[in-house]
Amino acid sequence: MTTELTIDETAEVRLWHRVNRFLVREARLLDEWRLLDWYDEMLTADVRYTVPATDVRGETPGALGLIDDDATRLRQRIEQLLNGEVWCENPRSRTNRMIGNVEILTDRGTHLDVAANVIVYRFGHGRSDTYVGKYRFEIVVDGESFRIRRRVVVLDHETLYEHGKLSIIL
């Protein structure tokens, strides 16, 4: 039995493929510690990067978080990481991200609400850590490409005690 895609389904598949490629590129830039390229090429000028506290589930506006960076603070974080000011990242950790279950939740025309699952493996300093969670993105359509306006990393961990500090960009 042959299944043919309609024009709308074909457009959806193409959009999903473009978004998936974009997120894989983002993961590679972060894993290669090309943080300035990531910041300059993939983020909007009004980006927001947040990691809610591990005991926060769902959307909880105003809740304290582990990270809540606007564009200026995120740029400072990147410069500190790259300039060796963050002692626990000197030498830098090696990371490997696995992204899956990418789903475009809403296409709002000018931007997309996107969800994905993520595992970030981090190696260095005599230890290895695994961070498991979910990404939530607001991705702005930028011509033929995209830019991230909102990046939320919701960790599935109940505590980070055994996983150490969040001295990397998840």
C-alpha positions in Angstrom: 0.0 0.0 0.0 1.4 3.4 -1.0 0.8 6.4 1.1 1.0 9.8 -0.6 1.6 13.0 1.3 -0.6 15.9 0.7 0.9 19.3 -0.1 0.4 20.5 3.5 1.9 17.3 4.9 4.9 17.7 2.6 5.4 21.3 3.8 5.2 20.1 7.4 7.8 17.4 6.8 10.1 19.9 5.2 9.7 22.4 8.0 10.3 19.7 10.6 13.5 18.6 8.7 14.8 22.2 8.6 14.1 22.7 12.3 15.7 19.3 13.2 18.9 20.3 11.1 19.0 23.6 12.9 18.9 22.0 16.3 21.5 19.4 15.4 23.8 22.3 14.2 23.1 24.1 17.5 24.2 20.9 19.4 27.4 20.6 17.4 28.3 24.3 17.9 27.9 23.8 21.7 29.7 20.5 21.8 32.6 22.1 19.9 32.7 25.0 22.3 32.0 27.4 19.4 30.0 29.5 21.8 30.5 32.8 20.1 29.4 31.3 16.8 26.4 29.9 18.5 25.5 33.2 20.1 26.1 35.3 17.0 24.5 32.9 14.4 21.7 31.2 16.2 20.2 33.6 18.8 18.1 36.7 18.6 19.2 40.0 20.2 16.4 39.5 22.8 17.2 35.9 23.6 16.2 34.4 27.0 18.0 31.2 28.2 16.5 29.6 31.3 16.9 26.4 33.3 14.2 26.2 35.9 15.0 24.7 39.4 14.8 20.9 39.4 11.7 20.9 41.6 9.7 23.1 39.2 7.4 21.2 36.9 5.5 22.8 34.0 5.2 26.5 33.3 5.7 28.4 36.6 6.2 32.1 35.9 8.2 33.9 38.6 9.6 30.6 40.1 13.3 30.7 40.9 15.5 29.0 38.5 19.1 27.7 38.2 19.8 29.9 35.2 17.8 32.9 33.9 19.9 34.8 31.4 19.0 37.6 29.0 21.2 38.3 26.0 23.7 40.4 28.0 24.1 38.0 30.8 24.4 35.0 28.4 27.2 36.9 26.5 29.0 37.4 29.8 28.6 33.7 30.7 30.1 32.8 27.3 33.0 35.2 27.6 33.8 33.8 31.1 33.7 30.3 29.9 35.9 31.0 26.9 38.4 33.2 28.8 39.1 30.6 31.5 37.4 32.6 34.2 35.2 29.7 35.2 37.8 27.6 37.1 35.8 24.4 36.9 35.9 24.6 33.1 39.6 25.0 32.8 40.4 22.7 31.0 37.0 22.7 29.3 34.6 19.8 29.7 33.9 17.6 26.6 30.2 17.3 25.9 28.1 15.3 23.6 24.4 16.1 23.0 21.7 13.7 21.8 18.6 15.4 20.6 15.4 13.5 19.8 11.6 13.6 19.6 11.8 17.0 18.0 8.2 18.3 17.6 6.9 21.6 16.2 4.1 22.3 18.7 2.8 25.5 17.1 3.6 27.4 13.9 2.7 31.0 14.6 3.9 32.2 11.2 6.7 34.5 12.5 7.9 31.9 15.0 7.6 28.3 16.0 7.1 26.7 19.4 9.4 23.6 19.4 9.9 20.8 21.9 12.7 18.2 22.0 14.2 15.7 24.4 17.9 16.0 25.2 20.7 14.1 26.9 23.9 16.0 27.5 26.9 13.9 28.4 29.7 15.8 30.0 33.2 14.5 30.6 36.2 16.0 32.3 38.0 16.6 35.5 37.9 12.9 36.4 34.2 12.6 36.2 31.3 12.1 33.8 27.9 13.5 34.2 24.7 13.0 32.3 22.0 15.6 32.1 18.5 14.5 30.9 15.7 16.8 30.1 13.6 18.6 27.7 14.2 21.6 25.5 11.5 24.2 24.8 12.3 26.7 22.1 10.7 29.7 20.6 12.3 29.8 17.2 12.0 32.9 15.0 11.8 32.4 11.3 14.7 34.3 9.8 14.5 34.1 6.0 15.5 30.6 5.1 16.9 29.9 8.5 15.9 30.4 12.2 17.0 32.1 15.4 16.3 31.1 18.9 14.4 33.7 21.0 13.6 31.5 24.0 15.6 28.5 25.1 14.3 26.6 28.2 16.0 23.5 29.5 13.8 21.5 31.9 16.0 18.9 33.7 14.3 15.7 34.7 16.7 15.3 37.7 15.3 15.8 41.2 18.6 17.2 42.3 21.9 18.2 40.8 24.0 17.1 43.8 25.7 14.2 42.0 25.8 16.1 38.7 27.9 19.0 39.9 27.7 22.6 38.7 26.0 23.8 35.6 29.2 25.3 34.3 28.3 24.5 30.7 25.6 25.7 28.4 23.0 22.9 28.4 
